[in-house]
């Protein structure tokens, strides 16, 4: 009977002990890879002569830093998040920063943000619709990045062009790190396609008057 209070005290001590919490791993698209892709884009893609105001939005379920995935072999309509891994910011913010950096590398007149207080010729409105890792099986997955872009002339507020982009990239591993690498690669591919589209859709390219 004397052992009962001792056991009770040990149980209370165990409940009061602090639980070890895992620090979440935080990811972005990588500064080194950004510098390489920007430099490559400056030489391999056409120059843009118009100045652009870049604005981005995303649905509520994507407006957070969670790294999200879906299980295609169960239910594609349901999404999940990695508990101990997340982005440094919401995907739309990271992707917009990436796009602006790449555009700045191939633009003659520059890229601005809404809070810069600088005029621009056109608005590039981006709507991120999907930024997810899709598991087709338990050990095979792919990244899916879907974006709708609208090119608007600021002086007339006229919609000049609109296009939906969808890029997929196989993930090297079936986990959060694989998702980060695949989503980053898919984003870079999408940005290259976006810049080519802009070069074809932007009107009034400036030319030398003497020509």
N, C-alpha and C positions, 0 to 999 in steps of 0.2 A: 504493500500500500504506500510505502514511503517513496517509491519510484515514480508514482503518478505525477506529483508536482514537478519533479525534475524533467520528465518527458514533456509536460505542458510548457515549461519554460523554454526548452529546446525548440519546440514547434513555434512559439512566439518569436524567438530569436531568428528562426529561419524566415518567417514571414516579414520581419522588419528589415532583413538584409536587402540592400539595393540590387536591382536586377541590371545585368549588363546589357546595354543598348548598343546595337551596331550602327556605326556612323554611315550614313548613306553615301555611296559613290556618286559624284557629280560629274557630268559630261557636257562638253560642247562639241563643235565641229572641228576643233583643232586649229590653232593659229599657224602652225607650220604648214599644214596641208592647204590652208587658205592662201598663204603667201605663194605657194607653188602653183595652185590653180589660177590665181589672179595673174601671175606672171605669164602662165601658158595662155590664158585667155586673151591677154593683151596682144599677143603675137599671132594667134591662130584664128581669131574671130574678127569680124568687120568692126570698124570704128563707128560709133554713134555720135552724130553731130548735135542732136537736140538735148536740152537739159530736161531731166525727169524728176518729178516728185513721186517718191515711192511710198505707198501706204498699204498696210496689210491688216487682215482680220482673220479670225478663225471661229468655228463654233464653240459653244460653251465647254463641251466635253474635251476640246483640245486646248483650251485656254488655261493651261497649268503645266508645270514642269515634269509631269509623270511620263515615263517611258511606257507606252501602251502596246499591247499585243492582243491578237485574236486567235482563236483555235478554229481553223477552217474545218477540221475533221469532227467538230462538235457543233458549234453554232457561230457563224460569222457575225451575227447581229450582236453578240455579247463581247465586250472588251474587258481586258484585265490590265493591271499595272504591276510593275516590279516594285516590291516593297522596299528594297535597299539600294535602288539605283534610280537616278532621275537626271533630267537635263538641268543645265544652269539657269535656264529661263524657259518660258513657253516656246514650243516649236516654231510658231509664227514669228516670234521675235528673233530667234536664232537664224531662221531661214531668211528673214528680211535683211539682217545684218550681212549675211553671206551674199545675197543678191546685190546689195548696194556696193559691197566691196568689189565684186566682179564687174558690175556696171561702171564703177569709177575707173577701173583699169582699161576699159574700152571706150570711154566717153570723152569727147572733146570739151563739152560744155558742163559736165559735172552732174552729180546726183545730190538731191537735197531731201530733207525731212520736213514734216509739217511744222515743226517748232523751230526751224532755222530762220524763218522770216525772210527767205529769199525766193524770188520769183522763179518759175520754171515754165517751159513750153508745154509740157504734157504731164499728166498724172498716170502713173502705173499703179492700178489698184489690184492687189493680190488677195485672193480668198483661199486660204488653206483648207482643204476638204478632208484630207486623209494623211496621216503621218504615223504609220503603224507597222509593227512587225506581225506578219501573218504566218502561223504555223500550219503547214499542209499536213504534216505528220508530227509525231512527238520529237523527232530529231532533225527535221528539215523545215526551214523558215525563209521568208523573203521580206524585204522592206517594200512598202507601198507608199509613195508620195503622190498625192493628187492635188492639183492647184488650178484655180481659174484666174486668168489674167485679163484685165480690161485696160485698154489704152484710150485715154480721154484727152481731148484737146482742151486746155485750160481756158483759152480765150472765148471759146464758143460753148464749152461744156458738152461737146458732141462726142459720142462714143465712136471711135474710129475703128476699133477692132477688138475682138474678144476671142479667147481660145482656152480650152481646158487641156491641161497637161497631166499625163499619168505615166509615172516611171516606176519600174520594179527592179529590185536588185537582190540577188541571193545573199543570204546572211552566212558568214563564214562559220559561225557557231550558233547553236540553238539556245542562246541565253541573252542577257541584257547587253553584254559587250558585243555580241554579234549584231544585235539590233542597232547599236550606236554606229558601228562601222558600215552596215548596210544602208541605214538611213542617211548617213553622211554622203556616201558614194551616190546614192540615188538623188540626193539633193543637188550634188555637183553636176550630174548628168542633166537634171531638169533645168538648171540655170543655164547650161550651155545651149539647150534647145530654146529656152526663153530669149536669150540674147539674139540668136539667129532669127527668131520670129520678130523681135523688135526691129532688127535691121531691115526686114522686108516690109514691115507695116508702117514705120515712121515716115510721114510724108515730108516733102520740102527739104530734102537733104541739101545742106549748103554746098554750093559749088563756087569755084573760082570764076568771077564775072568775066575774066579775060578769055575763058575757054569758049 
